[in-house]
Amino acid sequence: MNKVLLIGGTGLVGSRIIQLLDKKFEFIAPSHEQLDVLNPELVLQAVENIKPSSVLYAAGFTNVDLAEGKEQECFALNSKAPGYFVEATKKAKIPFYYLSTDYVFDGEKSDAPYTEDDLPNPLDQVYAKSKYEGEQVVLGASPINSVLRIIVPFSAVFTKKLDLARLFVSKLKNNEKISGIYNQKINPVFVDDLVAALGKILEARASGIYHIAATDFTTPYGYAKTVARVFGFDEGLIEKVDYEDYVKTRRAKRPQDTWLDTHKFRKEFGEGILHTVEEEIEAFKSQFIPK
């Protein structure tokens, strides 16, 4: 069985990786207390002692607005720590997999989704720049490493914090009004689909960049409408908001159209792993346990 050193095993994605892939892989997922990822000597020691077949980095600083006031901490978790791991994995001659984000793009490509061949150009904000720097560190260290870009991940089974889907459900079920941007293209990824895709990539020991997201696109407004329709909530509670008006209310800049092209992954690993936005939300509903 492949032994994978998983960093971030208690997070939104990491916890589901362990739940869904534990029969295919042996996951070693140390907590923050067990492994200080900002200590290069301990990182090297961990890789040498555990002897994994690969390392998957699903940790990081993900609060986009909070990052504006915590630049040092954000870069440490999103770039410096991955750098320590890639040095250790390079020495061990094993691949390193890094979960990244659509935020590495500036969102100005509105006529088509971003492909793996498009050059990143992060906006002038801390989170985006830290993730892009992390990508460069990972890809520059070894040709067997991989960057896996995802967008707006959501899960029905993670309770530690709300994602976009569960935020919409929590408000709509209480008949609260919500707002959704109508002029911003996104293709959120259901975490179960993401995990299935990661399993394929880890099995194949694939390298390079992959975009993992829904196979079609929507807008935050359309996403909210789909959630309401699938759950049977009142769609009249959903209001449109303009992208420019929304970003004025946020501390960090937001890219506008960052939907990701998934053709490369689907060509290499087949159809049926990733799904449309509506199919994702249907699967999300089938697992959802209301509080």
PyMOL commands that set and color helices and strands:
alter all, ss='L'
color gray80, all
select helices_A, chain A and resi 12-21+40-50+66-69+71-92+102-104+126-141+164-172+191-204+220-231+235-237+243-247+263-269+277-287
alter helices_A, ss='H'
color red, helices_A
select strands_A, chain A and resi 2-7+25-28+54-57+96-101+146-150+178-181+208-212+238-241
alter strands_A, ss='S'
color yellow, strands_A
deselect
rebuild
show_as cartoon
